[in-house]
């Protein structure tokens, strides 16, 4: 993508798209300024050089269309681009360009709404200081980010001539357009539904663009038919062109979701993982696999370690394999999509190990990391307490200094698989100060004298959670991770790993796959709901891949991770409800499907709680927007 060109084009479009011209366009007239657009050669962006065009790459063309949307989309730019480039298939180019214009329009609608809620006073304070308003703004932001990622998906589909990726991008962007416009008008109040405010100049375009080149309903139906024809939602979502992009291309919106294409090497890795899982999981029924990352199998974890699929990104000196975060993402995706029993190693591989790599001492790294990499050392998280769940900074567990180390007293709650873990990464108070101050992290062996567990049985009758009591537990001085008093900053960095992975949208996919396998291929009524799932899944995958690229670059995608987790939880919770609604289409539902549905219905409430509740995540997003 030519960033300099895009910046120049954005300035030109913003300059020419005056309010008067936008109002003329909305009134059905021809907006002035088209001469400046044609003089800049923008209608020739898609056309080949042989035809006198600019022959720009797909990402740059869509960035131009997105800038046009951001300015209000008053001119027939997309149609002119397609007319000038007959070699470009209109059935791909038209929906891709419309997707980009929707994303740009959504960005401006969000910006207008942020400005309004931060300046409009109600009850003696800006509207944006109301928590309910903040949560609506967070939802708008997440949908705007999804529309932006949909442009990336459509761009990859356009470059690789993959109709399903273009279709999913257009469908997801059109759906986001409706949500963003509705919330914008709700937050603007009465002024937003008058011609006196600028909002309608953009929301009317959003509404119209939803149906250009096919509405979300049209594309959902086509995608759903393809899902049934393939017999798999996951196979459609992962059927991608191998474009061989060595570096991610940044989408250029206000939220950081780099666009990363699949490569031949990662496609080969995906096939290897699938072959391995087909053999290893053959005896596990789907209702057991539905538990996915609650399924605990030390043997399975050790087999992953033997294959080099744990500690993939870590240095070889500590047992790692020095692969990329994108390689690791492929393995994690396939494990979760198949419902593999990953709980034994999950926390240690996902966050304890990376935290020790970042903050641990050489001795701690040598003691823990090689064993984690082999799938032999399991960890648990010591964060939440009876009085400190979402409000983690309210924790009271304290470690007081004694000769040679610390004495820990307090209680941790909801500690997953503490009864099978070898060590806990404990967040506790070691000093004085308010809330976030005086917190530190300690590595605590789970067989320490004075440490006692009480099992907590979940609504399925299973034992995953625990209450962990510390009664004057001695922890040696060398168990301190990082700097004393730096615990809060370290935990926030740890949570970015916890919230950024595909486990935040693949936890209930086993049910979706069982449903698709059981539905008759001619079940037309299932097409639209399955196609909607496909569109959401494909965009979420691209967003997760973008976060992996950010982590690879050493960045902290906390805001983006909160968005993906919020959107992902909604997606996961929709799957059992869609399955329930489509059951009547199956003449004789197999017992395995019914058992998987039963299990997933009970799992679904957890997905919007673990790793941060929906309300906490929207608070994080609001803070990232500058309104909290």
PyMOL commands that set and color helices and strands:
alter all, ss='L'
color gray80, all
select helices_A, chain A and resi 3-16+19-26+34-39+42-44+49-51+58-70+77-83+90-119+127-129+131-160+163-193+199-210+216-230+233-237+264-280+286-289+292-294+298-306+316-318+325-338+343-359+362-373+392-394+418-420+477-479+487-499+502-504+509-518+524-552+558-585+591-607+614-625
alter helices_A, ss='H'
color red, helices_A
select strands_A, chain A and resi 121-122+125-126+379-382+398-402+405-412+423-429+439-445+451-457+463-476+480-481
alter strands_A, ss='S'
color yellow, strands_A
deselect
rebuild
show_as cartoon
